[in-house]
């Protein structure tokens, strides 16, 4: 994050320890049975440093960016694999091995955030007398929002997963927890997001780089859409409306800085970079072209027309290079997590699910008008196809596609129609529990693996 010291030395040491309890077993490191949180989070300054550390974990590959974008696009129909990494090829072919390192990295990235938040909560509680009520609400609201997102991510990708509400570095429990049913995972996510919205609604305005009321509301709306509570989802989406607006041009969203459309984004710098441009761009321009726009995406944008195709560019001998990220050398490109266009298209989807097709049509066409394309009419018979296609051309390479086609109920057909894919119905659109987790968590066995793996 810009202008933030992401980790002090002691926060880095501590949060490295709590990044994954299983790492102690896997790496044969003698675990520390406990660390008093009061030795590490002692005042307002160290509390802020610790919160910055949680945001740093959320910037890691596999949570909001990196593999969270590549594998989401490869497993769906948005991206194709053009590089040499076998682990990427497995996602592109919808045939993920249980020891796939990218799959493990995504699992660990989400639990990194969870364990960091759990440690942080204990620390804030320990010094609550030194903080104002507003400071406590801000710290805990942001932290629990991120934990809520982590459980939402894990549930959507893996189904039933372990739920941890304490940090093992404090409790000394390194054995791991069993998987709990998906409904309980989402219950925890909702509890965290409810708390976040309540705490942030009056004391922490969204500034684009930190979570505030509106970003917390949007994450909660996504969860409620996932679970079918459409009325609650629409209430949050409507509360966001009017506080942001679409940028005048689509491409403005992919330059540095906060725009009228920005609700939450990640701010990278030349000393704190990501690998997005490097993985999309060809070697002739400093990248490795590990992933590339799929023909499905290229054709959809060409048929749609308008400004969204402006970010499929020609680089050297390669056409249709995704240009939402272009700093191949340093990875300083900022990464959108929530744009106002996403709010509008979620409003359209939720309205359609509630049989409010006039509202759905209006919201979709607001986004299409900005892109300079013709309006559409949303009906009961076409809303899934329209929204699936609209979200593809609006949000490509932003980490949404797999979640979208699953939620809209079109994933199975898309995977079956995808060239070179492996479709196994028994897998029920879930990714495998990493074999490392099964090997090192005494409360999860091979019998607990997702079906089909």
Buried (B, 14 or more C-beta within 10 A) or exposed (E): BEEBEBBBEBBBEBBBBBBBBBBBBEEEEEBEEEBEBEEBBBEBEBBBBBBBBBBBBBBBBBBBBBBBBBBBBBBBBBBBBBBEBEBBBBBBBBBBBBEBBBBBBBBBBBBBBBBBBBBBBBBBEBBBEEBEEEBBBBBBBBBBBBBBBBBBBBBBBBBBBBBBEEBBBBBEBBEBBBBBEBEBBBBBBBBBBBBBBBBBBEBBEBEBBBBBBBBBBBBBBBBBBBBEBBEBBBBBBBBBBEBBEBBEEBEBBBEBEBBEBBBBBBBBBEEBBBBBBBBBBBEEBBBBBBBBBBEBBBEBBEEBEBEBBBBBBEBEEBEBBBBBBBBBEBBBBBBBBBBBBBBBBBBBBBBBBBEBBEBBBBBBBBBBEBBBBEEBEBEEEBBBEBBBBBBBBBBBBBBBBBBBBBBBEBBBEBBEEBEEBEBEEEBEBBBBBBBBBBBBBEEBEEEBBBEEB
